[in-house]
């Protein structure tokens, strides 16, 4: 006989199912099984939910994350960041989630489809807390390098573009120090609406919005993602750790190599850490085959 689960877990499951219902999803089913004939047959979770029921709900929820439908890539678009040659070690090969690759020429349209899917989003509380514009993302859809921050600030909320305030100016300088242009990378955030007072996004806000960032990553398929700050690192890696323990090494996230560094806003508050941030960026440069010129070998004036 299946064991019972705690009331706390039962309430969490009920909240999750209610969340999907708010999105208009009523039929949850396992892969390989037919959906329920009628939405009315969907069973409400109560305090008597069993472990078996919980596993079924968890497995069913996983099926709700759709893939981006597109043709396999045939010709890679040129980019200013040099492509690795075929002599790269097999161990360096990136393993992306099991989704069809989007051809380079179709990536811009695929990203626009995601933006249209977001619409005038009201999926989380941030939609009702003074938001002016949804900040989707900006940059080259065929890039090999992506930056992910925490969320929009006041300037971003006003313009609808990520990293356009003081922190954005510093990020632009960091990108320039790598020998690149902002237009040659892609920039996005964990949440696409400004949290009030620029506070850290609540878990319900970040978890709700992550589905769209993941779809953006799946379309772009960057070789390297730079997580700017602990919030970006936490949600991209799926767990919370100190920034110090995550920096200086290479992680994996959705098939991309992930490098963690300080958020530009933090560097504005504590410029002493710019040297450490530059060391992190040099790891990304090495992964991308970008040379550190002698003139930039020391900490650049970012």
N, C-alpha and C positions, 0 to 999 in steps of 0.2 A: 504494500500500500504506500502511495506517495506520501512523503513527509509534509508537514505544514511549514509555512514560512511566517516570518514575523509580521505584525501589523504594519510596521514601518515600511517593509519591502512591499507589502500589499498596497499601501497607500501610494508608494512611488510608482508602482505599475499602473494603478488607476489614473494617476496624474498623467503618465506617459500616454495611455490610451486616450484619455480626454484630449490631450494635445493633438494626437493624430486625427481625432474626430473634428476638432476645430479647423484642421487643414482640409477637411472634406473626405478623409479616408475612413471607411467603415469596415472594409473587408481585409482582415489580416490572415495570411496563410503561409504555410511552408512552401519552399521550392518543390515543385513536382506535384503539389496538391491543388485541387480546384478550389477557387474562392467560394465563400459561403454564398448560397443562392440568394439570400435576401439580407440586407443590412440589419434588419430587425432581429435576425438570428444571432447577432453578435452578443456574446455573453458579457455582462458587466462584471468587472473584477470586484470581489468583495473580500472580507477579512478571512475567508476560507480558501483563498487561492492556494494551490499546492505548488511544490517545487516543479513538478512536471508542467503545470500550467505556466509558471514563470518562464521556464525554458522555451516553451512554445511561443510565448509572447515575444521573448527576446529574439528568437530566430526569425519570427515573422516580421518584426520591425526592420530587420536587416534587409529584407527584400524591398523595402520602400525606397531605398536610395537608388535611383535610376542611373544608368550609364548615359554618357553623351553619345548619341548615335551619329556616326560619320564614317566615311570611307577610310581604309587604311592609308597611311602616308606613303606616297610614291616618290616625290621629289622634295628634298629638304630645302626650305628657303634660306637664302644667304643671310648671315648676320655678322656684325662687326666682331663678335666674340668668336675666335677661331674654333672650328670643329676638331674634335679629337680624331686622330688617324686610326686606321684599322689595326695598328700595332698595339693598341691599348690592351692591357691584361684582361683576361676573361673575368677576373675577380672584380674589375671595375665596372662591369656591365650593370646597368640599372634595371631593376625589376619593378615594373609599374603594375598597379592594380589591374585585374582582368577586365579591362574595358577596351573597346575598339579605339585605336589611335585616330586622331583627327589630322587630316592632311594639312600641311602648313597653310595652303591657300584658303582653307576653310575655317581656320582657327578664329579669325576675327568675327566671322558670322556666328560661330559656335558660342563665343563669349557674349555676343549681343543677344543670343537666344536665352542665355542664362539671365542676363539683365532683364529681359522682357518677362521671364518667369518670376523674377523677384517682384516686378511691378511696383506699386505703391505699397510696399510691404507693411503689414500690421501683425506680423507673426510673433513679435515679442514686445515687452513694455517700452522699449526705446522708441517705438513709433509714436508714442503718446506723451513723450517727455521733452517736447520742444524741438524735435528734429525739423530741419529745413530741407535738406537734400540727402538722398542716399548716395553714399560714396562707394562706387562699385570697384574701380581699379583703373590703372592707367599704365600704358606702355606698349611694348612690342609683344604681340601674341606668339611670336616665333622665337622668343629669346631663350637663352640657356641659363639665365640668371634672374631669380625672382626675389624680391624683398617683401616680407610680411610684417606689418606692425600690429599695434593693439586695436586702435580705433580712431575715427576722425576727431579733430579738434574743432575749434570755432571757425578757423579759416577754411578748413576742409568742408565743414558743414555748410558754409556760405557758398563755396565754389563748386562743390560736388566732385572734387578731385582729391586724391590722397597726398599727404605730405606736401602742402603748399605754404605752410606757416614757417616759423623760425626753425622748427625741427626738420621741416622739409628742405629748407635751404641748406642745413647742415648735411642732410642725407645726399643732396645734390653734390655737395663738395666731396663727400665720401666716395660717391660713384665716379666723380671726375678723377679723384686720386687713384682709382683702380684703372684709369686709362679708358673709361667708357663715358657715354652720354646717357642722360636719363632716358632718352627715347629708345635706347638699346636694351633696357631692362623692363621688367614688369613690377609694379608696386600695388599691393593690396593690404587689407587689414583683416583681423579676426572678425570684427563686427563692422557693419557698413553704415551704421547710424551713430551719431555722437552721443556718448553717455553724458548725462548732466554733470556739469562741472569738470568734465574730462576725467571722471572717476574710472576705476578699473571695471570692465564689463562684468556683470553678474553671470554665474554659470548658465542660467537659463537663457540669457541673451547670447552668450558666446556659442553655446551648444546649438541654439536654433539657427544661428547664422553660418556656422561652420560648414553646413551642407553645400552652401554656395561657393565658399572658398575652395573646398575640396573639388568641386566641379571645375572651377577655374584652373586649379593645378592640373587636373586630369586632361584638360584641353591643351594647356601650354606645355606640359611635360618638361619643366625646366630641369636641367642637370643639377643645378645647385639652388637651394633656397636659403636665404639668410633671414633667420628669425630675429627681429629687432625687439629685444626685451623679454622678460620672463613670461608675460601673458601669451605672446605669440609662441614661445617655445612650449609652454604648457599644453596648449590646445593642438599644436602640430604634432607633438610627441605623444599626446594622450596621457600625460601624467605630470605631476608637479615635482620639480627638483630645484635646488638653488641654482642661480645663474652661474655661480662659480664652478659648480660641479658639471655644468653642461658646456661651458666654453672650452676652447682649445682642442676640440676633437670633432670628428665627423659622425653625424647621426643619419638615420634613414627616415624619410617621411613620404609616403605615397609614391615611392619609387625614385625620389630625388634625394640627393645628398643634402643634409641639413646642417647648417653652421649657425651657432647661437652667438649673438653679441649684444652689446648694450643698445637700448633705444636712443635715438638722437636726442630726445627730450631730456633723458637722464644725463647725456654728455654735456648738454647746455648747463645743467645744474652742477655738474662735477667734471670740468674739463680735464682734470688729471687722468681720467680714464680713457681719453682719446687714444693714447698709445696702445692700450690693451685692445681697444676696438679696431685699431689699424692692424694689429697682429691677427685678429680674427678675420678681417677682410683679406689678408694675405693668404690665409688658408683657402678661402674661396677662390682667389686668383690662381693658386696652384692647381686646384681641382679643374679649373677652366682652361688651364694652359696659358694664362696671362702672365706676362713678364713684369717683375717689379723693377722698374728702371732705377738706375743709381740715384737719380735726382729725387726719387720717391722712396728710397730704401728706408729712410728714417720716417718718423711720424709726419705725415703731411699736415699742412696748415688747414685742418678741417675745423 
